[in-house]
Amino acid sequence: MPLRIDILTLFPEMFAPVLGTSIVGRAIAQGLLEVNVYDIRKWSIGREAGGHNRVDDRPFGGGPGMVFMCEPLCAAIEAVEAQDPRPSRRILLSPAGSKFSQSAAATIAKSERIMLICGHYEGVDQRVIDEMKLEEISIGDFVLSGGELPALAIVDAAARLIPGALGHEDSAAEDSFSLTSEEGTPLLDCPHYTRPREWRGRIVPDVLLSGDHQAIAKWRREESISRTRQRRPDLDLLHGQPLEDEASMLHRSVGLPLAGNSSSASCCSGTVLPGHIAHERNHS
């Protein structure tokens, strides 16, 4: 059976344009993914009696904003889960959650069923989070108006990792963060080039036109490491290994024999950290 993703939201109209487009749309059309969107207001308090369809109220203790109420959200979760016997992993999109990652996307892609609950207002009543055992996930250290955009990001990140969703089976494996160092540190993808060979005086690196697959793989690996160090030092690239060891790793990754120390060190000459940063890493 395909991965089933249930999305609970106050703004269901936000999803159709994205879910019917590109890789996600193709995955759904091919039967690799099932996505259902539900309006939480369907379970709002007072709806049956012709009330105001309330799903939020003022916070105890005072303060700005409104808080998502327990009952409508709990009723929505239970009603949607009852539609399918498969257990659902309940995820609340929240800036207070653990940070989403490529590995988390891979885990979701291998799941049978998940539920994405789009938070809104000032927050969600903590009692329903505890009672329903909601797992809180954030897509970054910033605040959005609601969980709808994070939900779409998670759907897209997971969909592209489902076998058959992409045009080439190696595409996802070569994405940023799917690439890793020998120690498992996520790496950014290398630069990419296409025709023409020269554009506004900028020339494609010769190695990419050489036809030497080992040399190309080595260049891409080096560029991936260099880019990750420069742009994402928080990934703790290679854990500050000596440069000679990094060069050896590059040779092993493309199946090349190890050379002497001077030759091995020179292959990384374009990718090492500036001297003072390398010194700090080796002594941290």
C-alpha positions in Angstrom: 0.0 0.0 0.0 1.2 3.6 -0.6 2.3 5.9 2.1 -0.8 7.7 3.4 -0.4 11.2 4.7 -3.3 12.9 6.4 -3.1 16.7 6.9 -5.3 18.5 9.4 -5.5 22.2 8.8 -7.6 25.3 9.1 -6.8 26.3 5.5 -7.3 23.3 3.2 -7.4 25.5 0.1 -3.6 26.0 0.4 -2.8 22.4 -0.5 -4.4 21.5 -3.8 -2.1 23.6 -6.1 1.0 22.0 -4.7 -0.2 18.5 -4.2 -1.3 18.3 -7.9 2.1 19.6 -9.2 5.5 18.3 -10.1 7.0 15.3 -8.2 4.4 15.2 -5.5 1.6 15.3 -8.1 3.2 12.5 -10.1 3.8 10.3 -7.0 0.1 10.6 -6.2 -1.0 10.0 -9.8 1.2 6.9 -9.9 -0.3 5.5 -6.7 3.0 5.8 -4.7 1.6 8.3 -2.3 -1.9 9.2 -0.9 -2.5 12.6 0.6 -5.8 13.6 2.3 -6.5 17.1 3.6 -9.1 17.8 6.3 -10.5 21.0 7.6 -10.3 21.0 11.4 -13.3 23.3 11.6 -15.5 20.4 10.6 -15.0 19.3 14.3 -15.3 22.8 15.8 -17.2 23.5 19.0 -20.8 24.7 18.3 -20.9 23.6 14.7 -23.8 21.2 15.2 -25.8 23.8 17.1 -25.2 26.4 14.4 -22.6 28.2 16.5 -19.5 30.1 15.5 -17.3 27.0 14.7 -14.8 27.8 17.3 -11.5 26.0 17.5 -9.6 28.5 19.6 -9.9 30.6 22.8 -8.0 33.0 24.9 -5.0 31.7 26.9 -5.2 31.1 30.6 -2.9 33.5 32.4 -3.5 36.2 29.8 -1.2 37.3 27.0 -1.6 38.0 23.3 -3.0 35.6 20.7 -5.3 32.7 20.9 -4.8 29.0 21.7 -6.0 25.9 19.7 -8.6 24.2 21.9 -8.3 20.5 22.9 -11.7 19.1 21.9 -11.9 20.0 18.2 -8.3 18.9 17.5 -8.7 15.7 19.4 -12.0 14.9 17.7 -10.4 15.6 14.3 -7.5 13.3 15.0 -9.6 10.4 16.2 -12.1 10.7 13.3 -9.4 10.7 10.7 -7.5 7.9 12.2 -10.6 5.7 12.3 -10.7 5.8 8.5 -7.7 3.5 8.1 -6.7 0.6 10.4 -3.0 1.4 10.0 -1.5 3.2 13.0 -0.6 6.8 12.3 2.4 8.7 13.4 1.0 12.0 14.7 3.2 15.0 13.9 2.4 18.6 15.1 4.2 21.2 13.1 5.5 23.6 15.7 8.5 26.0 16.1 9.0 24.3 19.5 9.6 20.9 17.8 12.8 19.0 16.9 14.3 20.1 13.7 13.3 18.3 10.5 16.1 16.7 8.5 16.8 14.6 5.4 17.1 11.5 7.6 13.7 12.3 9.1 12.3 12.6 5.5 13.7 9.2 4.7 12.1 7.7 7.7 8.7 9.2 6.7 9.1 7.9 3.1 9.4 4.4 4.5 6.4 4.7 6.8 2.9 3.4 6.1 1.0 6.3 7.5 1.6 9.7 9.1 -0.6 12.6 10.2 0.6 16.2 9.9 -1.3 18.6 12.2 -0.9 22.2 11.2 -0.6 24.4 14.3 -1.9 27.9 14.3 -2.6 30.9 16.6 -0.3 31.3 19.6 -0.1 27.6 20.0 -1.9 24.4 20.8 -3.3 23.5 24.3 -0.6 21.4 25.9 -3.1 18.9 27.2 -4.1 17.7 23.8 -0.4 17.4 22.8 0.2 15.2 25.9 -3.1 13.2 25.6 -2.7 12.4 21.9 1.1 11.9 22.2 1.8 14.4 19.4 5.4 14.5 18.1 6.4 18.1 17.5 8.6 18.9 14.5 10.0 22.2 13.2 11.4 23.0 9.8 13.8 25.7 11.1 14.5 28.4 13.7 11.9 30.9 12.5 8.1 31.4 12.9 5.4 31.1 10.3 1.8 32.0 10.5 0.8 28.3 10.6 1.9 24.8 9.9 0.7 24.6 6.4 3.9 25.5 4.6 6.0 23.2 6.8 3.5 20.4 6.1 3.9 20.9 2.4 7.7 20.9 2.8 7.6 17.6 4.6 5.3 16.0 2.0 7.6 17.1 -0.8 10.8 16.0 1.0 9.4 12.6 1.8 7.7 12.1 -1.7 10.9 12.4 -3.6 12.5 9.6 -1.5 9.8 7.1 -2.3 11.1 4.6 -4.9 9.8 5.4 -8.3 8.9 9.0 -7.6 11.9 10.5 -9.4 12.9 10.0 -13.0 16.3 8.6 -12.1 16.8 6.2 -9.2 20.1 7.9 -8.1 18.7 11.5 -8.1 17.7 11.5 -4.4 20.8 9.6 -3.3 22.9 12.4 -4.7 21.0 15.3 -3.1 22.4 17.5 -0.5 22.3 15.8 3.0 21.8 12.4 1.4 25.5 12.5 0.6 27.7 11.8 3.6 31.3 11.7 4.6 32.9 8.5 5.8 31.8 9.3 9.3 28.2 9.9 8.3 28.3 13.7 8.3 25.8 15.1 5.8 27.3 16.9 2.9 26.0 19.6 0.5 25.7 18.7 -3.2 28.5 19.8 -5.5 28.1 22.6 -8.2 26.4 21.6 -11.5 26.9 22.9 -15.0 25.2 22.4 -18.4 25.5 24.0 -21.9 26.9 26.2 -23.2 30.5 25.4 -22.2 31.3 29.1 -21.8 28.8 31.8 -20.6 29.7 35.5 -20.0 33.3 34.5 -19.7 32.6 31.7 -17.2 33.9 28.3 -18.3 32.8 24.9 -17.2 35.6 23.1 -15.3 37.7 21.0 -17.7 37.4 17.8 -15.6 33.6 17.6 -16.2 34.4 17.5 -20.0 37.2 14.9 -19.7 35.2 11.8 -19.8 37.2 10.4 -16.9 34.5 9.2 -14.5 36.9 8.6 -11.6 38.3 12.1 -11.9 34.8 13.6 -12.2 33.7 11.7 -9.1 36.8 12.8 -7.2 36.2 16.5 -8.2 32.5 16.3 -7.2 33.4 14.8 -3.8 36.0 17.5 -3.2 33.7 20.3 -4.2 31.0 18.8 -1.9 33.3 18.8 1.0 34.6 22.3 0.3 31.1 23.7 -0.1 29.8 22.1 3.1 32.8 23.5 5.1 32.3 27.0 3.8 28.5 27.2 4.1 27.6 24.8 6.8 30.3 24.6 9.4 27.6 23.5 11.9 27.6 20.1 10.3 31.0 19.5 11.9 32.4 18.2 8.6 34.7 15.3 9.0 35.1 16.0 12.7 38.4 17.9 12.1 40.4 15.0 10.6 43.9 15.8 9.5 44.0 16.8 5.8 46.0 13.8 4.8 43.3 11.5 6.1 40.7 13.5 4.2 42.7 13.2 1.0 43.0 9.4 1.5 39.2 9.3 2.0 38.7 11.1 -1.3 40.9 8.6 -3.1 39.1 5.6 -1.5 35.6 7.1 -2.4 36.4 6.9 -6.1 38.5 3.7 -6.0 41.9 5.4 -6.6 45.2 4.0 -5.2 46.7 6.0 -2.3 49.7 8.1 -3.3 52.4 9.5 -1.1 51.8 12.1 1.6 52.7 15.0 -0.6 50.5 13.8 -3.5 47.6 13.0 -1.3 47.7 16.3 0.4 47.8 18.2 -2.8 44.6 16.7 -4.1 42.7 18.6 -1.5 44.5 21.9 -2.0 41.4 23.5 -3.4 39.1 22.3 -0.6 40.8 22.7 2.7 39.8 25.2 5.3 41.7 28.5 5.7 44.8 27.8 7.9 43.5 29.4 11.1 40.2 27.6 10.9 41.9 24.3 10.2 44.1 24.9 13.2 41.1 25.7 15.4 39.3 22.5 14.3 42.3 20.4 15.0 42.5 21.7 18.5 38.9 21.8 19.4 
